[in-house]
């Protein structure tokens, strides 16, 4: 069986010099690898009665929607500000230089619903932590956060407190 990590392409100096971008499009185009990744991402949550999968813009939509179908759950998108048509809740988070924000529809989650957060990458944890805050602001219970890739050296899971984190592929150094 092919190692999923070996399918991901490194793109040096993207989006800026010194960054090695982990390009998952090579995994997405391989039906066997995509199927395996989705099965492994959802396995820990099978039978856990997940009500909703929250996918973070934009690659989190790919994995989140497919995972929701696999877990027989609903899907909720988290987007950059101004992209959702109905009333939203917003959460800002700190970047290295400045701030950013994510939004979710105000009626997307009902109090007590069990939610799985899903994205392609856990790096510094800012977006994931903001997503956790949105879910909790609406009364949802975060059952866990699942990521295709975790850049362990950036220590993003520390920003998620006690939320269980499941990552398929881990990079321990830059």
N, C-alpha and C positions, 0 to 999 in steps of 0.2 A: 504494500500500500504506500502510495506517495506521501511524503511528509508535506503537510500544508505550507509550512514555512518556506520550503524550497520553491514553491510556485509563485510566491510574492516577489515582485520585481523591485529592486532598489533603484531609485532615480536620484543621483547625486545633485546637490546644489539646487533643489526645487523645494519650496517656492523661492528660496533665496540661498546665497552661498553659505556652505557649512551645514545645511540640512540634508539628510538622506531620507527622502520621501519613500514610504512603504506603499507601493502601488498595488492595490488589490484587484485591479481590473483583470490581471492575468489569472487570478483565482476565480473571479466571477464568470469568465468565459469558458471555464472548464466544468462541464456538467457534473462530473464525478466529484471533483473537489468542492464545488458549491454545495452539492447534496451532503457530502460528508461534514462540511463546516456547519451547515444548518442543523444537522442531526446532533453534532457534538455541542453546539451552542445551546440547544434546547434540552438535551438529555437531563441535566440536573433539575429541570423544572417540570418534567413529565409527572403528572399525578399530583402536582402541588396546587392545583385549582387557581391558576393565574387567570384573572379576569381580563386584564389589558396588558398589551405590550406597548411601551412608549418608545418610539424610534426617533433618534435625534438627527436633524438635517445634516447632511443629505444621505450619506451612505448608510446611516442607521435606518433609513426607510426601507432599503433593500432587504436587510437582514430582519428588521423588526416586523415588517408585513408578512414575510414568509414564516417567521417564528410564530406570529400570532395565529396564522392558519394551522400550523403544526400543533400548537398548544390549544387549539379551539378557543381562542381568546379574541377580543377586539383589538384594534390597532389605533393608537393615538399619535399624531405627529407633533414633534416639538420643532419650532421653526425660529429663524431669525426674525427680529421685529418687523412688523408691517406686512407679513406674508399670509396671515390667517384672516379670513373674512368676517368672522363673528367676534363677539367680545372675548378678550383674552386676559390672562394673568401673565405677569412678566417677572423675570428674575435676572438681575444683573450679576456679573461676576468680573473679577479682576484679571486682567492680562498683564504680561510683563510691562507693557507701556500703555496704560489706559484701562478701559472697561469694554465689555460687550454684554449682550443680553440674549435670552431666549424667551419664547412665548408659547403658550398652550391655550386652547380654547377654555374659557371659564367653566363650561359645562362638560368637559371631556372626561372627568373622573368624578365618581360619586364617593362619598365618605365610606370608608371600609373596604373599598375594592382593592384586591391584591394586584400589584403592578410589577412587571419586569421591565427594567430599562435596558435598551439595547442600542449599541453603536458599533461602528467598525473599529474604533481606536480609543484606548484610554492613554492619554499622555499626561498632562499636568493635572487633570481632574476638574478643571474649572467648569467646563460645559456639563459634565456628568453631575457635579455637585449642584449646579444650578437646576438641573433637571430633577434631581431628588427633591430640592426645595419646592419646585413647582408642584410635584406630585403630592407632597406633604401639605402644602398650602391648601390644596383642594380636598384634603382628608383621605387621600389614598395611602395604602400601606405598601412600602417598597419591599418586595420579596427578594430582590437581588438586582444586580447589574451584570450584563453579559457583553463581552467585547470579543471581536475576532482577534485583535492585537492589543497587547499591553506593552508600553515602553516603560519597563520596570524602573529604570534609572531616573525617570522623572517623578516617581513616587506619587502618582495621581490617586492611587487608592486611599492614601492618607486623608484626602479631602472628603472621602465618602463615609468617614466615621466607621460605624459598625455594619454598614451595608455589605452583605456577602457579594464578593466579586468573582466572576467566572471569566477567565480569559483563555482562549485556545492557544494563541501563539504569544510567546513572551520574548522580548529583547532585553537582555540584562545590561547591555552597554551600548553606547552610541555607535 
